[in-house]
Amino acid sequence: MAGDRLELPGIEFPCDFAVKAIGPAGGGLEGEVVAVVRRHAPDLGEGAVRTRPSAGGRYLAVTVRLRARSREQLERIYRELHALESVLMVL
């Protein structure tokens, strides 16, 4: 994010979008990430959440696919995810 604006060249809304958060494994990261995304996109579909542990098992990547309605919606999601102590990186 440059400043507080997401760099999303060429994206037209609404669109399908994947948000990925990475943090330490075993600390409830998946639930926290899903709660944030669901707050802004309550219509998450079945199978919207995918997790993948790192090779060594120390970290977990949580990917949530959503129907993004606007740039502002995505900015709010990214801002909240960045604020979580359990999140090391948001992609």
C-alpha positions, 0 to 999 in steps of 0.5 A: 500500500502506498500511503493509504491507497492500494495500488490496483491498476486496471481493476474494475469493481465489483470483482473477485479478489484474494486477500492473503495474510501471513503470520505465526502458526497456531495462534488463531490467525485464521479466525482473526483474518476471517472475522476482519474480512467478514466484517466488510464482506459478509457474503463470503461463499463456501470455500472462500478460505484457504490456509497453507502452512510454511515448509517448516510449519512456523507460519501460516498463510490465510487466503480469503477470496471475496467479491470486492465491491470497491477500492474503499472496501479493500482498503478497509480490509487491508488496514484492519489486517495490518493492525492485527498483532498476529499478522506479519504480512498482507498481500 
